[in-house]
């Protein structure tokens, strides 16, 4: 005969199971980072001529952030443009070739048909045509070189312009007009926080079971007033750090208008034996 189990005993057993499961979950804390947090510098040394941005300003990708003095380079670009745009000799030589080519053919036909012209005249026209075609090829090659030289001059000028590599918000400007700037100087900080990620260092038992694109709830300290979010696993390090024995994990999340500021602590609850 089967013995029935009291309902109270079943409830106690279920509660004990829930407590055991909860005990397996651990709280892990990491720091929120912006997708891009860039310290920008110039590629060549020079005197700062203009800084068209201020702290807190949102800029688009390729927007100008800083100009070095480029007057010499701008003059060189203009000189190269004038040289490239001067097509007078090229056009005259093209016209000369167009004129000589049919004249030579007609003269050669007259020599072959009736001998109405001398061989010397035909040879002279042929030499003039060959010379004109050679000069035309030289001028065309020269224009190609001039176009390349103009491009090089424009690149040299553009090296004196610091532009935004990505869209973002200017969070620091550490230079001013008239100051000397050189490569390696931290001049402008640009942060793109529209997408953020929570960086965690987890024990292997909690990190390795995580799968890419798996959703993980993230909460923040109640005092911050920031609502919990759901993030996706974007990176799980393939190696364990030998010094700490931990695995780096990144949880990415959309962050419109920078609602979750960089540097804040994020908290996740993960079972030590995996998800």
Secondary structure, DSSP 4 states (H G I P E B T S, - for coil): -PPPPPHHHHHHHHHHHHHHHHHHEEEEEEEEEEEEEEEE--SS-EEEEE----TT-EE-TT-EEEEE--HHHHHHHHHHHHHHH--HHHHHHHHHHHHHHHHHHHHHHHHHHT--S-HHHHHHHHHHHHHHHHHHHHHHHHHHHHHHHHHHHHHHHHTTEEE-SS-EEEEEE---TT-EE-TT---EEEEEEEEEEEEEEEEHHHHTT--TT-EEEEEE-GGGTPPPEEEEEEEE-SS--TTT-EEEEEEEEE-GGG-S-TT-EEEEEEETT--
